């Protein structure tokens, strides 16, 4: 029997490890269901979801070199419905937290701000480059001092 990616069949769990479960396929070979392909939820222990000797429905998701077969239990199950949190505090859940923008800083002295009160892009870029060059120089000076001490 030739297996193809996407094929779905039932197999018996023959072994359980920390990283997944081995499932016997109809052709007599074993395939691996990785821990990430066991269920649609977080899986800490594989043995909480499948037991040795249990028959499970699996899907072939890959065939590797040497005939290694990668299987999935998760892809044979319907996707869980998305759960949306309410926007208000009803139901005991907190509303999603939104970041607020930091307060706008005034233009430094000596700099002319644009017609809307904000600096133009070029002014902001010049200020950023000046601060960046200053930080780089400080880091180089600190690194030079550290390397002199090591010698």
C-alpha positions as a printed NumPy array, in Angstrom:
array([[  0.   ,   0.   ,   0.   ],
       [  1.455,   3.361,  -1.058],
       [  0.788,   6.248,   1.36 ],
       [  0.167,   9.755,   0.093],
       [  0.255,  13.083,   1.893],
       [ -3.276,  14.063,   2.877],
       [ -4.516,  10.492,   3.266],
       [ -6.625,   9.825,   6.391],
       [ -6.894,   6.422,   8.074],
       [ -7.263,   4.78 ,  11.489],
       [ -4.29 ,   3.316,  13.306],
       [ -3.427,   1.871,  16.689],
       [ -1.154,   3.756,  19.107],
       [  1.872,   1.49 ,  19.641],
       [  4.051,   3.723,  21.777],
       [  4.121,   7.023,  23.638],
       [  7.17 ,   9.226,  24.187],
       [  7.767,  12.732,  25.537],
       [  7.774,  14.126,  21.997],
       [  4.785,  12.284,  20.518],
       [  3.064,   8.975,  19.829],
       [  3.828,   6.177,  17.401],
       [  0.879,   4.841,  15.416],
       [  0.722,   1.56 ,  13.466],
       [ -0.403,   2.12 ,   9.902],
       [ -2.426,  -0.281,   7.726],
       [  0.706,  -1.336,   5.792],
       [  2.391,  -2.515,   9.012],
       [  4.824,   0.399,   9.401],
       [  4.798,   2.929,  12.232],
       [  4.361,   6.674,  11.87 ],
       [  4.97 ,   9.462,  14.362],
       [  2.386,  11.932,  15.603],
       [  4.485,  14.791,  16.976],
       [  3.332,  16.379,  20.264],
       [  2.391,  19.544,  18.342],
       [  0.006,  17.522,  16.15 ],
       [ -1.846,  15.694,  18.97 ],
       [ -4.564,  18.236,  19.782],
       [ -5.768,  21.773,  19.06 ],
       [ -4.836,  22.802,  22.604],
       [ -1.528,  22.912,  24.471],
       [ -0.221,  19.399,  25.099],
       [  2.055,  19.001,  28.114],
       [  1.829,  15.213,  28.394],
       [  1.001,  13.084,  25.359],
       [ -0.46 ,  10.4  ,  27.634],
       [ -3.221,  12.823,  28.692],
       [ -4.631,  12.727,  25.141],
       [ -3.885,   9.232,  23.791],
       [ -3.324,   5.835,  25.407],
       [ -1.286,   2.909,  24.152],
       [ -3.496,   0.46 ,  22.277],
       [ -6.112,   3.112,  21.467],
       [ -7.317,   3.415,  17.868],
       [ -7.019,   6.958,  16.523],
       [ -7.84 ,   8.693,  13.263],
       [ -4.677,  10.192,  11.701],
       [ -3.727,  12.14 ,   8.59 ],
       [ -0.445,  11.785,   6.699],
       [  1.174,  15.23 ,   6.716],
       [  4.579,  14.264,   5.408],
       [  6.789,  11.453,   4.237],
       [ 10.444,  11.999,   5.005],
       [ 13.65 ,  10.436,   3.827],
       [ 14.02 ,   6.788,   4.671],
       [ 10.233,   6.33 ,   4.619],
       [  9.56 ,   8.147,   7.911],
       [  5.898,   9.084,   8.032],
       [  4.677,  12.175,   9.876],
       [  1.091,  11.982,  11.086],
       [ -1.429,  14.351,  12.656],
       [ -4.426,  13.701,  14.867],
       [ -5.184,  17.413,  15.172],
       [ -5.808,  17.856,  11.432],
       [ -8.499,  15.157,  11.403],
       [-10.571,  17.048,  13.971],
       [-12.676,  20.116,  13.245],
       [-10.99 ,  23.378,  14.166],
       [-12.211,  24.764,  17.488],
       [-14.4  ,  27.853,  17.263],
       [-12.549,  31.092,  17.9  ],
       [-13.386,  32.596,  21.237],
       [-13.723,  36.319,  21.363],
       [-13.381,  38.189,  24.621],
       [-16.053,  40.755,  25.373],
       [-14.948,  44.368,  25.103],
       [-16.527,  45.29 ,  28.413],
       [-15.789,  43.923,  31.857],
       [-18.922,  41.756,  31.729],
       [-18.406,  38.079,  32.417],
       [-15.455,  38.636,  34.716],
       [-12.936,  39.071,  31.904],
       [-10.827,  42.167,  31.566],
       [-11.08 ,  44.149,  28.36 ],
       [ -7.982,  44.008,  26.161],
       [ -5.332,  46.507,  27.198],
       [ -4.389,  49.077,  24.595],
       [ -1.113,  50.931,  24.675],
       [ -1.348,  54.665,  24.808],
       [  1.002,  56.85 ,  22.859],
       [  3.627,  58.664,  24.934],
       [  3.01 ,  62.373,  25.391],
       [  4.38 ,  64.501,  22.565],
       [  7.616,  66.253,  23.355],
       [  8.127,  69.851,  22.429],
       [ 10.725,  70.683,  19.815],
       [ 14.161,  71.315,  21.374],
       [ 15.236,  74.937,  21.712],
       [ 16.64 ,  76.419,  18.577],
       [ 14.693,  74.096,  16.305],
       [ 11.854,  75.394,  14.239],
       [  8.753,  73.276,  14.215],
       [  6.594,  72.794,  11.152],
       [  3.371,  74.57 ,  10.332],
       [  1.287,  72.086,  12.359],
       [  3.461,  72.403,  15.456],
       [  5.252,  69.112,  14.761],
       [  8.781,  68.84 ,  13.438],
       [  9.106,  67.86 ,   9.826],
       [ 10.309,  64.396,   8.946],
       [ 13.766,  65.716,   8.025],
       [ 14.1  ,  67.469,  11.411],
       [ 13.068,  64.309,  13.239],
       [ 15.509,  62.244,  11.176],
       [ 18.382,  64.672,  11.904],
       [ 17.617,  64.549,  15.64 ],
       [ 17.443,  60.755,  15.595],
       [ 20.757,  60.483,  13.735],
       [ 22.421,  62.877,  16.191],
       [ 21.206,  60.835,  19.184],
       [ 22.155,  57.578,  17.485],
       [ 25.697,  58.774,  16.682],
       [ 26.08 ,  59.947,  20.269],
       [ 25.012,  56.56 ,  21.64 ],
       [ 27.325,  54.687,  19.269],
       [ 30.272,  56.881,  20.305],
       [ 29.479,  56.264,  23.985],
       [ 29.312,  52.491,  23.412],
       [ 32.642,  52.489,  21.525],
       [ 34.312,  54.495,  24.275],
       [ 32.998,  52.118,  26.934],
       [ 34.131,  49.084,  24.921],
       [ 37.613,  50.601,  24.452],
       [ 37.966,  51.164,  28.205],
       [ 36.909,  47.586,  28.925],
       [ 39.31 ,  46.098,  26.39 ],
       [ 42.263,  48.143,  27.811],
       [ 41.576,  46.742,  31.298],
       [ 41.71 ,  43.166,  30.061],
       [ 45.216,  43.461,  28.606]])
